[in-house]
Amino acid sequence: MRVGVITFPGTLDDVDAQRAVKYADGEAVPLWHGDHDLKGVDAVVVPGGFSYGDYLRCGAIARFAPVMQEVIEAANKGMPVLGICNGFQILAEAHLLPGALVRNHKLHFVCRDQWLSVENNTTAWTSRYDLEAEILVPLKSGEGGYQADEDTLKELEDNNRVVFRYVGENPNGSRNNIAGITNAKGNVVGLMPHPEHAIDALTGPTDDGLGMFLSLLDTVVKA
Amino acid sequence: MIDTVKNAESTPDQEQPYKELGLKDDEYARIKEILGRRPTDAELAMYSVMWSEHCSYKSSKVHLKYFGETTTDGMRSKMLAGIGENAGVVDIGDGWAVTFKVESHNHPSYVEPYQGAATGVGGIVRDILAMGARPLAVMDPLRFGKPDAEDTKRVLPGIVAGVGGYGNCLGLPNIGGEVVFDESYQGNPLVNALCVGAMRVEDLHLAHASGTGNKVILYGARTGLDGIGGVSVLASETFDDSVGKRKKLPSVQVGDPFTEKVLIECSLELFEKGIVVGIQDLGGAGLSCATSELASAGDGGMHVWLERVPLRATGMTPAEILSSESQERMCAVVEPANVEAFMEVCQKWDVIATEIGEVTDGDRLVITFNDEVVVDVPPRTVAHEGPVYNRAIQRPADQDELQANTPDSLPRPENVLALIKTMAASPNLASKKWVTQQYDRYVRGGTVLAQPSDSGMIRIDEETHRGVALSTDCNGRYTKLDPYEGARLALAEAYRNVAATGATPVAVTNCLNFGSPEDPAVMWQFEQAVKGLADGCAELGIPVTGGNVSFYNQTGSTAILPTPVVGVLGVIDDVRRRIPTGIGAEAGETLLLLGETREEFGGSEWAHHVHGHLGGLPPKADLQREKLLGQILVAGSRDGMVSAAHDLAEGGLAQALVETCLIGETGARVFLSGDLFTELFSESAGRVLVAVPRTEEQRFTDMCTARALPWRKVGVVDPESNALEIQGLGELPLDELREAWEGTLPALFD
């Protein structure tokens, strides 16, 4: 399994995403924002950070990076793509996923260990989890509030496209406690919390996040 | 008109605003003597900023020498670089070198909390980068005035957001620090920033400009009018009203962490390619500092073409360009053959890089601006041979009175159980989650321990699991009561915190925050604290590898509590055997108290919070005992005998119990004898609460007994219980304690 991990100027969690891929026995392939090809990878992770300093709006500049044009094309053809935190924001800006991420309702950056419930275990990235399993992974973001219009929310809810929901107190004001969503095909997933920081209980709160990368392994092997 | 050297020679009597720039009459006279003429505007700007207290250490130098004098060769054996470099460097084994340093950014943070704190983080990170290391984590010891004061509500949220905003965006985990409240910091909060980085031993870079013909390259952000401070006096003279009013920019610098993140990655790629001869970050005093320090530390001179510096404002004078403190800039010395490769790396990262100068074979730093010489100085006189003052020292007249006013007569509490909760909710002891939750502690995946653990711990090597632990500590009240002992206590606590996580302490850094050096009483505190810290380090056998002095921390004539923040670095050969702070990790744990409890309440949190009292003497620090305690803890961790450990400090055993239960989400039953108030709230040093699995209890206590470390069994962990029970007093439900401990800061600042 070869998984591309994109680095934009200002990307921070690329090393963590690469490590998570390795923990799932995959090969992490670094992709640079200026690249015009995906180096034959099987899947792509768009990691967290502050791409281009979050200038203009989180993810607004990154979506125009050359490598993202390749990602958009591949995603539309069914390649598994995972956007974490800033990566989720970028996928939303690129219209691979609906809705937008806005400033946390309490206005502070929030870093905490967050319980999530798995709401959909049929995507390319969540098949290893039991439905409604509760997992504990770090959440760390200042603009993590998921927002969408009523029609979009209904579309997401009716079609089982909410992948993760926050359990307990809503940490950032997200609509319907949404922490992560998928596209209609289930190959593109975006979430604000950080599964790549929860692959080893030594450095994370748990290893609950590893399931996402192992799920991908199953998806790639089956394909 | 630009003030050139030629112009200065022909107008020897022109009046210059040296006083407004902070220079004394005799300092100005000395500059004239060095140059054999009056300085140009640009030279005056350079000397004034480089001879400032902040850059020249003119009041502290004579005392700081004592650190070197008390450091033995044995202590130095693991030191690869020490005081005088951008940051100290320590060999931690497996071919790794670790560099760490704390710096203050107190005054800017009071004026502009967000940017002051943010650029404080940015500056210390560049110091670490300039050693050739990858910055790995930050910590921030912070001190504020009364928690409910209006100004604290202005300053604290801004400073916390600034520390978080910059560090989070740089991708550096924040793994610890302190938040302390005391009235003395009301008009003068303390923002100290620590950064730790690592590199392979062979990659160490020192700041010097050797090799005639080598190129000096400025790279990173453009140079602007921000952070110019005092030099605007020169600017306002140059630009009179007829030219049009010049918009003054804030003298607090404005940070851009995105630029710094790119600068870090770009610099690391340059280091990796081996094309950098010397490197220096641009911090306080900007180009003045970078060029004079690089030239001064090298073996030749330097020529700088100032008009080549990329600017972000028009019409900047040479003096302004030299003193601008625009952030996110670095200066490198590169061999001519490597300049092209250097520029290629910078282009990849979209970093602006400009060849601004060249190393010459003379011994002068010559700076020209459009072919006219505006600076021609011996660089050592700017960077390293500034004024040195032997300030007057006087033990304060009221020191005896202060020490005589002991806490002995303070009324003891009637309800000791209720006091446990009251103290847990007091601002200084309350959970700092409201603050640390705004900092990313996970990025880069190396964080093994972070707040509220006793020390922060990061993994350095993913193969061998080697890592380092860091703690910063200081109790200003102890230091006020006895500066010598207070500094030793700060050292003892930081040392103990590192050992409590299973790491072996190896090196010390410091950030000495004091009032005005012109006040003999403050200088006495400073001298005593330096001696206490240096003597303490010698006793523990670990060296001070670097530090920072911040004077003039006072409101009016009232100085802050003397606050020598001490940072201790420890090494752990396998982070998987770290000791956590919370109990409940193993089934069936016994609680042991290591060390001795005496009735010591001078400067205690109880006296402060309950009675608003400060007097008497601080607890006694026994550093031989601390050393033994450290060895026992490290041995306990190595042999898997200790499942949790928590240092006893402010708030005593009571607070340690509350925290270890709440962090571990597990109850405990505690049995104590003697005076329960003293047992629970005394702040005797040299004590650690440990949890040992029952199966290891005998082995562990035998080891303590054999090595003559006093220990006592004080309780058992009770996984079935959701309360902290103190036999003879009653029990406190954990959810009630949590509400008390975690509720205080949100109630104050949300």
Interface residues (C-beta under 8 A of the other chain):
Chain A: P9 G10 L12 D13 V15 D16 R19 G49 F50 Y52 G53 D54 Y55 K106 H108 F109 V110 C111 R112 P138 K140 G142 H194 E196 H197 I199 L202 T203 G204
Chain B: A161 G164 G165 N168 C169 L170 G171 D256 P257 F258 T259 K261 V262 W349 D350 T436 Q437 Q438 Y439 D440 R441 Y442 V443 R444 G445 G446 T447 V448 R459 E462 V575 R576 D750
